[in-house]
């Protein structure tokens, strides 16, 4: 049966409508409502909302905790991108190029943290970092480096770097699989030709593998950045609650503190708008920086 263009468009609209409605309800409406609430002084429980205009945004620029939380968020972004991408690329190349027999088993092992709840991951690493019974201090003591032991999550200096480790550990598997998919689609004849021409394995990786899987690399980096700016507060909230002394405070955890602990929902909404703006600007800049011509051999 031949369908007209109108019928095809109606069918597509019918199929897309449920997703579009969910997007409006759970994405667009909360964003617009958050922007609206940011112009009011509201406790979150009272029926009274006092319009104060841009006062919350003026307060943001003078809030030292906000500046600290933005720095911490970008610390997460930078360290997670570097750590996850280097390790994911390494394991992706190793499991596809070295012909390891146990490769399917290792894929499952590396991906396992991705199916675990962030809450479980946070609690697990709390025990690992525990100064008295934790695995890290225990290993340091066992090998004679007791002077290196410290209260990792209770240290102003080490709390933030300590949170990066579980975040990187939990993120390797997903991006490793994404990069492996790209590598396995690269024709083996390209590597054979390069080897005949005398190219080393590093030259093959840098001149063949990386250019041809660049779309997967770019997607991975942008996804890590977005999830870091919007989701780091979960691991922070579970493991340190922003402490000690705001040393691990990120924008998301500070929003939670202001809205749900101090009942300053208007100010919390303004922080939410800031998170959206920072994420959008960061992604647009990254899109420009990571833009490359499509490579074909």
HELIX and SHEET records of a PDB file:
HELIX    1   1 UNK A    5  UNK A   23  1                                  19    
HELIX    2   2 UNK A   24  UNK A   28  3                                   5    
HELIX    3   3 UNK A   29  UNK A   37  1                                   9    
HELIX    4   4 UNK A   55  UNK A   61  1                                   7    
HELIX    5   5 UNK A   64  UNK A   97  1                                  34    
HELIX    6   6 UNK A  103  UNK A  111  1                                   9    
HELIX    7   7 UNK A  112  UNK A  115  5                                   4    
HELIX    8   8 UNK A  118  UNK A  129  1                                  12    
HELIX    9   9 UNK A  135  UNK A  142  1                                   8    
HELIX   10  10 UNK A  146  UNK A  148  5                                   3    
HELIX   11  11 UNK A  152  UNK A  154  5                                   3    
HELIX   12  12 UNK A  159  UNK A  184  1                                  26    
HELIX   13  13 UNK A  188  UNK A  196  1                                   9    
HELIX   14  14 UNK A  201  UNK A  204  1                                   4    
HELIX   15  15 UNK A  205  UNK A  209  3                                   5    
HELIX   16  16 UNK A  210  UNK A  212  1                                   3    
HELIX   17  17 UNK A  214  UNK A  239  1                                  26    
HELIX   18  18 UNK A  251  UNK A  256  1                                   6    
HELIX   19  19 UNK A  257  UNK A  261  3                                   5    
HELIX   20  20 UNK A  265  UNK A  289  1                                  25    
SHEET    1   A 2 UNK A  40  UNK A  41  0                                        
SHEET    2   A 2 UNK A  50  UNK A  51 -1                                        
END                                                                             
